[in-house]
Amino acid sequence: MAGIIEIAQREGEARGEARGEARGEKRGMLQKALSTAKNLKAMKVLSDEEIAKATELTLEQVKAIAV
């Protein structure tokens, strides 16, 4: 009986770790895109629409970035 509980606990921990890693990856990718967009806006070479397309951010996200 204890073996089944231990297996279930390990499986639950593994799922939790995988979810946490996926969330962290997603957050990291968003932060990188926001940083890139901020740098592009500061260069004043591309329009907000072009920056949104290049970074895969929404136009609203790009417009909200202050430089």
C-alpha positions, 0 to 999 in steps of 0.5 A, spaced: 500 500 500 505 504 501 508 503 494 502 505 491 502 512 495 509 513 494 508 512 486 502 517 486 506 522 490 512 522 485 507 522 479 504 528 482 511 532 484 513 530 477 507 533 474 507 539 478 515 540 476 513 540 469 507 545 470 512 550 474 517 549 468 512 551 463 510 557 466 517 559 468 519 558 460 513 562 458 514 568 463 521 568 461 519 568 453 514 574 455 520 578 459 524 577 453 519 579 448 517 585 452 525 587 453 526 586 445 520 591 444 522 596 449 529 596 445 526 597 438 521 602 440 527 606 443 531 605 436 525 609 433 526 605 427 519 600 427 512 602 428 508 599 434 505 594 429 511 592 426 514 591 433 508 587 435 509 582 429 516 581 430 516 580 437 509 576 437 506 581 442 499 584 442 499 591 439 496 593 446 502 590 449 507 594 445 503 600 446 503 600 453 511 600 453 514 606 455 521 608 453 
